[in-house]
Amino acid sequence: MDKNSPLTEALFYILLAVRKPNYGYGIIQDVLEMTKGRLSLGPGTLYGAINSMVSKGWITLYSEDKESRKKKEYLISDTGRQVFKEEVKRLEELVSNSKQME
Amino acid sequence: MKKFKLYLDKDEEENWLNEMAKRGFAFNNFFLGIYSFEPCKPGEYNYQIDLLDNWHGDKSDFSCFMEDSGVEVVSQWYRWIFIRKKASEGAFQMYTDGESKIAQYTRIRNFFTVALIIEAICFLIELTCAVQNGASFIWTFVALLGLITLTFLRIVWKCNWKIKQLKNEI
């Protein structure tokens, strides 16, 4: 385990949203849907998170539509999947330990 | 309609633009303190202001991304960017978590720190001139530069205060 953990909610859900190629508005909508409207990502937050994850190699630029507008799509990388998996392991530990409270 | 205003605090500036939009004036351009407005339905837009991450003010990547995310980049002045979204399309906040808000205020603080250093150097040079020369118009410049330096210092201090508040909330 390293400094990547715990992931912020934004990073966690963005990684989930780019398990298939996805772009800005699509990511925001998918996260809204997955969280039933609870987590609304601001475009600035998303922009910063995506740039930082691209530079860390967690996600890659999948395609760029050069025709009309440059709609950039992003996709999770193997490193990103690894980071995500580690985070899920940590969350599972939290949930399983939380049962002791019952 | 055009209005002249000098803002250094982007939060106050944002509030003012949103207030104007509520009254039916949609901001559409900024140049050297002159804000241009066009008529709109009262409360049609929500505005946000942001500072670009690069020192040469290149907004192409940022703008494309914002448009892909469903918001409109209205105007740019060097690294400062004015963004809006139709109120009918929901609430509009550029930054929705503590980490990214801290990153934004850190960017703004660093921007004004550089401005502060430059102003402070100008102030000291002007002060030296004034002491050697003594002409009253040079002293006027000294006072003016001193005032600008203090204003920048205030903004840097305010950003630091906000960053501290946000860190406490996380």
Interface residues (C-beta under 8 A of the other chain):
Chain A: T8 E9 A10 Y23 G24 Y25 I28 S40 L41 G42 P43 G44 T45 L46 Y47 G48 A49 I50 N51 R69 K70 K71 K72
Chain B: Q48 D50 D53 F62 C64 F65 M66 E67 D68 S69 G70 V71 I83 G90 A91 F92 Q93 M94 Y95 T96 D97 E99 S100 A103 Q104
